[in-house]
Amino acid sequence: MIDIRNIDEENAKKQLEFLAKEIEKADIAYYQNDEPYLDDAKYDELRHLNNALEAKFPHLIREDSPSRRVGAKVKSEFKKVELNVPMLSLADIFNDDELHDFVLSIKRFLNTNEDISFSAEPKMDGLSFSAMYEKGVFVRGSTRGDGKIGEDITENLKVIKGFPLYLEGEVPEIFEVRGEVFMSKSDFLALNEANEKSNKKLFANPRNAAAGSLRQLDARITEKRNLSFVVYTWGEVSKVVWNSQEEFLEFVKGLSFPVNPYNKICKCEKDLLNSFKELIENRAQLPYDIDGIVYKVNDLELQKRLGFLTRTPRWAVAHKFPAEKAITRLNNIRIQVGRTGALTPVADLEPVNVGGVLVSHATLHNEDEIKRKDIRIGDMVVVQRAGDVIPQIIEVLFDKRDKDLEEFKFPEFCPECGAHAIREEDEAIRRCTGGLTCPQQAVERLKHFVSREAFNIEGLGDKVIEEFYKDNIIKTPFDIFTLEERNRPRDLFSFEESLGLEKREGWGTKSVGKLFEAINKSKKISLQKFIYALGIRQVGVATAYLIAKYYHNFRDFMNAMIEKDIALLISIDGIGSQMALDIVEFFKEQHNLDVIDKLIKVVEIEDFNEVINEASKLTGKTIVFTGTLTKFTRNEAKSIALSNGAKVSSSVSGATDFVVAGESAGSKLKKAEELGITVLTEDEFEEMTV
């Protein structure tokens, strides 16, 4: 043991650096590799020495000090973290046929009949995280959030046993790893047993327990929960030094990151099926929960060629386990009214446990589904839940039906406002005709407006929106941004009363202040989120992204819609004629334009800004592909164009910059020549890409 009484500052600094690394190494050996090389006495001696040196030289305490990993300061809120490389979700498949289609789609895209090598990895049922390292030092941790903006969980990751604070060896200067934090089955049971004894909340399943443990404002609580983690991919990296998913996993293993031991390389579709069946057979014996298996094209160069769909990679998919089922009683069929007036039937069930989750409601889709399955109130039904999919009724047990149960009749009037509910000939949905006079439609539009994918205003949850609407505090989206002003105390000469939100039940000065802070933060919003927030029929997140990418700023988009430029809208790859009609119809309504006019005066809508290759000659250009392409598949050519900053259109117009013509090009080529648009061969197109 070093005598610290006479140690000088320079030697103390060296000792603290050594201790930080040595204790870190010991933690990894013990908690991750199950191969401890220090006995408990020696380990405790190192920690004691570290604490003593820090007490004598507090100004030398390091960011990666072992003492900083436990007892982190309580935070008042999670800071937001912007992810330079988005954390995308994966598309799901549920059976062998869908797996075959996935593999076939990749072969078609790459125009090959050769077998493709895949990495098959168990899909951990936990909480995704990102960990950023700069020059080998851990500097920031984040949750997935909405894919672009996550929550800062740096201190929480630090206290997970075995989580590396620094990396030894040659690593990229900027190195972001991504993975999953989870809780083992045994640790989950132990946590619930302890909570039950202390009369605390019981968690429904290990995933909820892991998420609840990691997202603690006080990292000391996180430290007390036994959390584990694995790494499965990367985010922002200054230099990629691997050529495949397999090489990446070996690379991070060499840096002492844990990876799933059941990962394997599959050389063909048959291998993928076998790996899935093998994992199902061993699922119950695993010490942690998994909900499927993830397939990724192994070769990194092929991943780049395949590129991305709007929100998911084209080269990866999640194969979910078969849905879990249970039997229960249908107590009622309730009709919900959505923001577009759609009447949706919801089943109220006798609560039943399905795959570790207590289910009391299920979707019934529409009135045709109820008739087709002959579902009646009081029936015993089979309920199915697959992953995060909303539970659904898949079967009625007719042999258990009481003879006097009446056939369910779908309402022809809105249950909320009494207006006629009509069903168009070509639609499966019945809709309320009340429009904005229907209070439930107005409430649902407000909920949509403040949702995570839209303005993401914390503090305005569903119940708050319902209460504020009922009490005439918020009637339109614009009212949200006048709340703070209307809540200020009025002077003696004012006839208006303050809202007095602080006096409402469940509120106070602090909570009201946080709400106003969240509203003010939300005033700066991306173009795609603003478009989505408007609640236009058929315009989801993916469509809002396509529109934003094409028009770049809101004023141009709105003017085009007011001018009813349907042809230009339909030309956007991914937008059909009916969707375009719904979008234009939205901008025909004067009350919608009135709300938008008010909103754009109080919010800042950022122009669409995607990280693109500015060196490309295609940046900002509109391209149309026509004819049979021989060097690329059509999808691959579109993907290359998009990755080079171009916009891809399906029709030729005066706004078209280039037409790439393959063999047997027809009317589009002729129109391009008539309009004097530059026509490129495939070789010329390839030369313009970088």
Protein Blocks (a to p, Z undefined) as FASTA:
>chain_A
ZZfklpcfklmmmmmmmmmmmmmmmmmmmmmnopafbdfklmmmmmmmmmmmmmmmmmlp
cfklfklmgopacdfbdcddddfbacddddddfbfklmmmmmmmmmmmnopabdcddddd
ddddddddddddeehiafbdcdfknomaccdfklmmmmpghiafbdedjddfbacddddd
dddfklmmmmmmmmmmnopacdfbfklmmmmmmmcfblklmmmpccddddfbdcddfbdc
bfbfklmmmmmmmnopacdfkbccdfbfklmmmmmmmmmmmmmmpcbdcfbdcdddfblk
lmmmnmpafkbcfkbccddddddddddddfbdcddddfkopacdddddddddeehiacfb
dcehiamlmmmnopaehiacddddehjbccddfbdcfklpcfklccddddfbdfklopac
dddfkbcbdcdfklmmlmklmmmmmmmmmmmklnopghiafklmmmmmmnomambfklmm
mmmmmmpccdfkbcbdceklmmpghiafklmmmmmmmmmmmmpccfklmmmmnopghiaf
klmmmmmmmnopaklmmmmmmnopaklmmmpghiafklmmmmmmmmmpmklmmmmmmmmm
mbccddddddddfkbmkgopacddedjdfkbcfklmmmmmmmnopacdfbdcfklmbdcd
dehiaklmmmmmmnopacddfklmmmmpZZ
